[in-house]
């Protein structure tokens, strides 16, 4: 597997992570991003280190640090909310509004039957997602929408839960939080794509990367939108 590199400088790489490739090695074993680390050295002695995580099914922008000092600075940038991210998502539903903000705190629960998952909970960790409707196709009860999310926080499964409980429909293909009302069938994966990432750096240019529109989103009937402008970063 060739891992596309969409941004590179002396301290950072941004790759377009393929859907289906875990960032961390699964407990059951199998392929992971680590298998491609040698390819991603690009002549550097140290292997690059992922700064954050994407779910296995999620494609798109993943930031890697090329040295320990950069990793420390990028981690602090995440803590200080100096990292802007946008995601594209597909739902089989048309929201009643064209944009909005979802504020639902999240908490982790676990059961022997269903395993672990996140739920909206008053005493959970604060989670905020801004969203806009990009496109809706179809008619009647067969509508499908492309949503752009701009998360203000980075909780586990945040966009997946916010789509379900904030917009009223799960992400297409999500095996944990859907299907509901007959939705969510016929997708090869959870349809979530890390579209852009931007990282402010003191004394240096802002990192900005845009991952191409996924082919399986096109096969779902949706069209690639223009990339959001850099000034829209969080």
N, C-alpha and C positions, 0 to 999 in steps of 0.2 A: 504494500500500500504506500503510495506517495502522499506525504502530508503537505498540502499547499501552505506556503509562507506568504502572508499578506502584509507584513510589516517587519522591518529589520533595522536595528542600529546597534551600537556597541554594547548596550545594556539590556535590550529587549528584543524578543520575537513575539509576533502575534501569528498564530496559525489558524487555518480554517479547519477546525476539528471535524472529522467525518462523523456522521451519525452512526451509532452502534459501536463506537470505540470508547471504552472506559478510560478516564484519566488515571484512576488507580486500579491496580490489579484486583480483579474480583476474588472473593474468598474461595470460590469454587475453581479458580484458575482461569486460564484463557488469555486471549490477546488483550493488550493495554497499550496506552501511549508510550510507556517505558520501552517497549519493543522497538520504537522508532527514534529513541534518544540519540543514537550514534548519527543517524541521518541529520538530526537537527543541531548537531554541534557546529556544522558549517565552518570547520577549521579551528574553532575554539577548543582549548584543552578541557574546560569544564563543560559538563552537560547542562543544558538549560533546565530550569525548574519551574513547574506550573505555579503561578501565583494564586490562582483561584481554581474553582472546579465547575465543570458543566456536567449535567446528567449524561449518562451513557447515550441516550437517544438524541440529546440536543446537539445540533451541529453549530458551527460558526466560531466566532472570535474567542480564542483562548490566549491569554497573556502568559509568557514565560520569561523569567529573569535569567540573564546570562552570567551573573556573578552574585556572590553573597550580599554585597553592598546594595546592588540594585534590588535584590529580593527584599531586603529590609525596607528600602524606600518605597517600593511598590506596596508592601504590606501596610505601611503607614498611610499611604495614599488611599487604600481601601478603607482603613479605619477612620480617616478624616473625611470620607465621602468626596474625594477628589477624582474619583473614577466615574465616568459616565458610560452607561450601557443602554443599548436598545435591543429589543428582541422582536422577532416576527412570529406570530402564532396563528394557527388555523382553528376555527371553531365552526361547527355546523349549526349556526344560529346567527341571527341578526340583532345586535343590541338595539335597544330603544333610543339610545343617544349616540352621538358621533364621537364623543370623547368624555373623559372623566378621570377621577382619582378613586382608587380603592384603598381603604384603610381597614385592614382586618388583621389583628394580631394572631400569631400562629403558635401552636403548641404541638409537640410530638406525642402520639399515642401508639400503643402496640397491643396486638392480640395474637393468640396462637393461630387463629383461623386466617386472619388477613395480613399478618406481619405488621410492620410499622408504617405509619403515614402521618401527614400533617393535617391538622384541623384548625379552623378558626376558633379562637378561645379568648375570652375577655382578659384572662390573666396570662396570656401567651406573650411572646416577644413582638414588639411593634413591627408592622410590615406595611409598606406604602408602595403602591404601583400606580403610575400614571399611564393612561392608555388612549389610543385614538383608533377609530375605524378607518382602514385604508381602502377596503374594497369589499363589496358583497356581490355574489353571483347566485344564480338560481331563482326559483319562484316558489311561492307558497311555503310549505313546510320543508322544502328541500334547499333552503338557503345556506350558503357557506360564506364565511367572512374571514378576511385577513386583518389581524389586529397588530398594531405596533405598541409594545409595552416599553415604558421607561421606568424601571424599578428604582426607587429612592433608597431602598434597603435591599439586603441580599440574603434573605432567609432561605433555608432549604425548601424546595418545591413551592416557593412563593408564588410564581406566576401560574403554576398549575392549579393551586388552590384558589387564587384570586380569580382566575378565569371561571372556575366552577361556581364559587360562592359569591363572587362580585359581579360577573357578567351574566351568569345563569347557564353556562354550558362548559363542559370539560374541553380541554384541548383535544383535537381530533387525534385518535390513536392512543390516548393515554390509558394504560392498562390498570392504573391504580385509582384514578379519580373519575373514571367513566367506564362504560357508557351510561348515559341516562336518556330516557325517552327515545330509545332506539338510535341515538346519535352515536358517533364515535367509531363507526365500523368502516372497514375497508382501507385503513391507513397502514402503511408499512412500519410506522413508528409514532411516538409522541411528536406531534408536529410543532416543534419549537426550534427556533434558529436564532443564535446570538448574532445579530445583524452588525452592530458596531460596538467598538470600545474606544474610549478616550481617557488618557491619563495625563493630568497636569504635572509638570516637573519644574521645579525652581531652577532658573538659569538655563533651561533647555526647552526645545520645542515640545509642544504637547504631542504625545503619542496618539495617533488616530488611525484606526483600521476599519475597513468595511468588508465583510464577507459576502461573496456573491450569493444571489438568490438561489436556493436549493432546487435541484431538478425535480424532486418529488413534490415540492410546492407547486411547480408549474404543471406537473401531471395531475395535481388536484384541481386544476382549472384556474389558478390564480396568477396574477401578473406581478412582475418585479416592480416595486415602487422606487422612486428616486431616493438616494441615501439622505438621511437627515443631515442638516448642516452641523458643522463642528460647534458653532455657538450654542447649539441646543443641548450640549452636554450638561450633566448634573453638576 
